[in-house]
Amino acid sequence: MDEFIRLAHGSGGDASKSLIEFLVGKYLKNPIVESLEDSAVLEIDASRIAFTTDSYVVHPIFFPGGDIGSLAVNGTVNDLAMVGAFPLALTLSFIIEEGFSFEDLNRLMESISRTARVAGVEIVGGDTKVVEKGSVDRIFINTAGVGMVPEGMSISSGGARPGDVVILSGTIGDHGIAVLSQRQGLRFETTIESDTAPLNKLVEAMLEVTHDIHAMRDPTRGGLATTLNEIASRSQVGIAIDEDKVPIRSEVLRACEMFGLDPFYVANEGKLVAFVPESVAPELLESMRKVDTGKHAAIIGRVTAQNEGIVLLNTRVGGERILGSLSGELLPRIC
Amino acid sequence: MRFAEEFRSRELVKSIADRIRQKCQKQWTLMEFCGTHTVSIFRHGLKSMLPDGVKLVSGPGCPVCVTSKTDIDKILALCDIPDAIVATYGDMMKVPGSKFTLAEKRAQGADVRVIYSSYDAIELARENRGRKVFFIGIGFETTAPSTAAAVRRAKEMGLQNFKVLSLHKLTPPVIGALLEGDCAVDGFICPGHVCSIIGAKPLEPIASGYGKPCVVAGFEPGDVMQAILMLVAQLEEGRSEVEIEYVRGVTYEGNSNALKIMEEVFDITSSEWRGIGVVENTGLVLRGEFADFDASPYVPQQIRSEPDPPGCKCGDILRGEMLPPDCPLFGRLCKPSSPIGPCMVSSEGSCATYYLYARSEKWMNL
């Protein structure tokens, strides 16, 4: 175990995983938290309630395509949607640095209320704390959310089965590169916008076609590669991905090359990856593509019984290699 | 022409792979000197497309990996100077010194800034005139000219608080040093970026003196495969020449402006390479007229570095004498999230590359 917390512990990769395993495994032992899903599913009387929380520290707080406010709403809505829940209500808490302008706070609140409206969730409570200058960087936000899980619905990251196809809802890397383009010392001209968006409408459209979704996740910090590895290891299956089937904007690819980043590890904030039986895939894709957040949805690979716990990539040039999970720190404070 | 897509086409790469298979009759071991090549080979899965007769080993071409522990300890010592700002490229942050990494030092309160260009360090020095800004000049001939340009700029601006710790290294002489050892390599895939500065000419002693063919390669999959084909052809035909595959980036004579500014600012000296030892004529120090900008006088005289942890085989790996998975620590005690040796730290280190792209046995043994 490390002696100090390093930024890598917040990167979403291997170090984050070991930190969470340490926190959960040592101090919080219970079957619900140990499942490590995006939302906890609680059985209360006859209902099943999904419950989750997330904090947002993105730097800078405004970036092309979004801001820390829209991110805070979408991130929590998406964590609920990933277990198949219909989001009902959120709470919203601010930790604000002394000297933060009301102008910026207004901008954020407008964005938050607009995003909540699009997602169809109410913000029903919250909290504000103000701290001395230097105690936080401008503003940090926490949101928590509850949602209702329909009867019989059971989507986890451990349910992928051999023969499943892997569906990705759109292009990868947009959020990470949009934030990076605004960083001090790195600013570059780009038309790339963050993909931050609520995914609950897309999930609803998918559930109208089938409830037979074996596994689902939104690939945020750590990128698509890390999410696929989590699913491969929790489902005890192999996954084979075709690089040329994975949608990516050419601007994102260029920017990644310029900074030596691999887009498979760059964060997304409005994408999901779903594992479904091949038989339902055509109809599912058709209905996903009718929703704005799913219009570039594509089958990017399949699940195999061999190579358990491993994600393989068939490369664009015809080679084959492992697609490992993120190790270390890619970009700090991306969400 | 877009300069990259053409070299990434599936048809092109496959047709070169077919020609390598036809040409290759014997067993050849080729070294890709540069870490960027190692990453390209793994990222595109090129090893899976090569015949059994071609074996690739990674060389010492990752600047972070070959920086000696003593040099890391020097950087850590600079962090302890009151009011110091240490400005470094990001990949230095996680390299373990004797006691800490720079990232750990920053977590303990040292002012360490990750920058993307030597001019960012100039800017830091300008904004913080009351504080000393120590810029860690690291890298091969690719980054040395930009350090030289920053030093010259600091002199023009009279920025006395800007100091450079030059850890720069030169590549051609170290290939010679490898060949003096137990390195069983038949030919070299030579670094395209380095040669865009120095040209292909400095590789002549390797080809003519040591009889090892050299091909300067670009970094796209088509480039690397073409360079492998050119090396296999030379070897099968019994030739040993310097050839340039990366003609769109490299000339025989190199970039005269970059070479001139390096010569103006630096003197050549010996340098300590991790795993290889001290190699003559492979280091760069600031010349006398730029002494005001040299960070060396601020480094404590007696730095006693601890030996490498038992079992760490970074030295053997950097010399191309061992593959990462054969190290007893690889993937068990030594991982990118908790690296023990430097080759697991840098994103272009060969151990980190093997770990990320080839973790299972089937792929490691290719």
Interface residues (C-beta under 8 A of the other chain):
Chain A: D2 E3 F4 I5 R6 L7 A8 G13 D14 A15 S18 G185 L186 E257 G260 D262 N307 I310 L313 N314 T315 R316 V317 G318 G319 E320 R321 I322 G324 S327 G328 E329
Chain B: A4 R8 S9 R10 V13 K14 A17 F42 R43 H44 G45 L46 K47 S48 M49 K94 A103 E104 A107 Q108 I115 Y116 D120 P221 G222 K335 P336 S337 S338 S347 A352 Y355 L356 Y357 A358 R359 S360 W363
